[in-house]
Amino acid sequence: MKRRTMLSTSLAALGTSACGYHVAGKADLMPKEIHSIGIPAFANPTTRYKLTEKLPIAISREFMARAKYQILPDANGADAVLQGSIANVLAFPTVFDPTSGRAAGVQMQVLLGVTLTQTAGNKVLYTNPGLNFRQTYEISTDPLAYFDESAPAFDRLSRDVASAVVTAILENF
């Protein structure tokens, strides 16, 4: 009986180990001929110009942390190019201070699109024109203690975008 239990446990373990599952965030389904990725500044018609720099830097860091690609600041000499475009940046109050009636919390929303293209043959490897990310931050209602939290919120948002984009590209979702 004990031997039968060990045998069925071994067979079950063997069966699940070959089923194709993998730990999320560890796969790399990119073509093997891709060794370098160019990530130029994103197109940005909005007034939030810092996102043009922050997003490519965050995505570059995420690629370097999770894969072994050479990351270049532009398309020159790259096997693939990741181009991005920020469509809109919205910010609107979400919480109001009941005493003063002023906004105490803000939610910002960034709408963007990205496309990864293999330079040889101009083949699109990944595209998502409708990415939508949100980040909230607080605003001090005391004018003397005011600190602009929007910059750290944009940093957090950039890391969220980078993680989602790199995961989607590497795991081909």
C-alpha positions in Angstrom: 0.0 0.0 0.0 2.8 2.4 0.9 4.6 1.6 -2.3 1.4 2.2 -4.4 1.0 5.7 -2.7 4.6 6.6 -3.4 4.2 5.5 -7.0 1.1 7.5 -7.6 2.6 10.6 -5.9 5.7 10.2 -8.2 3.6 9.9 -11.3 1.5 12.9 -10.3 4.6 15.0 -9.7 6.1 13.9 -13.0 2.9 14.7 -14.9 2.6 18.2 -13.5 6.3 19.0 -14.0 5.9 18.6 -17.8 2.6 20.4 -18.3 4.1 23.7 -19.5 3.4 25.8 -16.5 6.1 28.2 -15.4 6.6 30.8 -12.7 5.1 34.2 -13.8 7.6 36.8 -14.7 10.4 34.3 -15.7 9.5 33.4 -19.2 11.2 34.9 -22.3 9.3 34.1 -25.4 11.1 36.7 -27.6 12.7 35.5 -30.9 16.2 34.2 -30.2 17.7 36.6 -32.8 16.8 39.6 -30.6 19.8 40.6 -28.5 19.3 44.4 -28.2 16.3 46.6 -27.8 16.2 50.3 -28.5 13.9 52.3 -26.3 13.7 55.9 -27.5 11.8 58.7 -25.8 8.0 58.3 -26.0 5.9 60.6 -28.2 4.0 62.9 -25.9 1.6 65.7 -27.0 0.6 66.3 -23.3 2.0 69.0 -21.0 3.4 66.2 -18.7 6.8 66.2 -20.4 8.7 64.3 -17.7 6.8 61.1 -18.6 8.6 61.2 -22.0 11.9 60.5 -20.1 10.6 58.5 -17.1 8.8 55.7 -19.0 11.7 54.6 -21.3 14.1 54.7 -18.3 11.7 52.6 -16.1 11.1 50.1 -19.0 14.9 49.9 -19.6 15.5 49.1 -15.9 12.8 46.5 -15.9 14.2 44.8 -19.0 17.7 44.8 -17.5 16.4 43.3 -14.3 14.5 40.5 -15.9 16.2 39.7 -19.2 19.7 39.8 -20.8 19.1 42.2 -23.6 21.3 45.1 -24.4 19.2 48.2 -24.0 19.9 51.1 -26.2 18.5 54.7 -26.0 17.4 54.8 -29.6 16.8 52.6 -32.7 20.4 52.7 -34.0 21.9 49.3 -34.0 19.0 47.6 -32.2 17.5 44.3 -33.1 14.1 45.5 -31.9 12.7 48.9 -31.1 10.0 49.7 -28.5 8.2 52.8 -29.4 5.6 54.4 -27.1 3.2 57.2 -27.3 1.4 58.9 -24.5 -2.1 59.7 -25.6 -3.4 61.6 -22.6 -2.6 62.4 -19.0 -5.6 63.2 -16.8 -5.7 64.3 -13.2 -8.9 64.8 -11.1 -9.7 65.1 -7.5 -11.0 62.1 -5.7 -11.2 63.2 -2.1 -12.2 66.6 -0.7 -11.3 68.1 2.7 -14.7 68.6 4.4 -13.5 71.7 6.3 -12.0 73.7 3.4 -13.7 72.0 0.4 -10.3 71.7 -1.3 -9.1 68.6 -3.0 -7.2 66.3 -0.6 -6.6 63.4 -3.0 -5.9 63.2 -6.7 -6.1 60.3 -9.2 -4.0 60.6 -12.3 -4.7 58.5 -15.3 -2.2 57.9 -18.2 -3.3 56.5 -21.5 -0.6 55.2 -23.8 0.3 52.7 -26.4 3.5 50.7 -27.1 4.8 48.7 -30.1 7.8 46.5 -30.2 9.1 46.0 -33.7 11.8 43.7 -34.9 14.1 45.8 -37.1 14.9 43.0 -39.5 11.8 42.7 -41.6 9.9 45.3 -39.7 7.9 42.6 -37.9 5.6 43.7 -35.0 6.4 41.5 -32.0 4.0 43.1 -29.6 1.6 46.0 -29.7 -0.9 47.4 -27.3 -2.4 50.8 -28.3 -4.7 51.0 -25.3 -2.8 50.8 -22.0 -4.4 52.6 -19.1 -2.7 53.2 -15.8 -3.8 55.0 -12.7 -2.0 56.3 -9.6 -3.4 58.2 -6.6 -1.7 60.7 -4.3 -2.6 63.0 -1.5 -2.5 66.8 -1.4 -2.0 68.6 1.8 -4.8 70.9 2.7 -2.4 73.1 4.7 -0.8 75.6 2.3 2.2 75.9 4.6 2.9 72.2 4.6 2.2 71.7 0.9 4.5 69.2 -0.9 3.8 68.3 -4.5 3.3 64.6 -4.5 2.7 64.3 -8.3 6.3 63.6 -9.1 6.6 60.6 -6.8 3.2 59.4 -8.1 4.5 59.6 -11.7 7.6 57.6 -10.6 5.3 54.9 -9.2 3.2 54.9 -12.3 6.3 54.6 -14.5 7.3 51.5 -12.6 3.8 50.0 -12.9 3.9 50.6 -16.7 7.4 49.2 -17.0 6.4 46.0 -15.1 3.2 45.4 -17.1 4.8 46.2 -20.5 7.9 44.0 -20.0 5.8 41.1 -18.6 3.5 41.3 -21.6 6.4 41.4 -24.0 8.5 38.6 -22.4 5.5 36.3 -21.8 3.8 37.1 -25.1 0.4 37.9 -23.7 
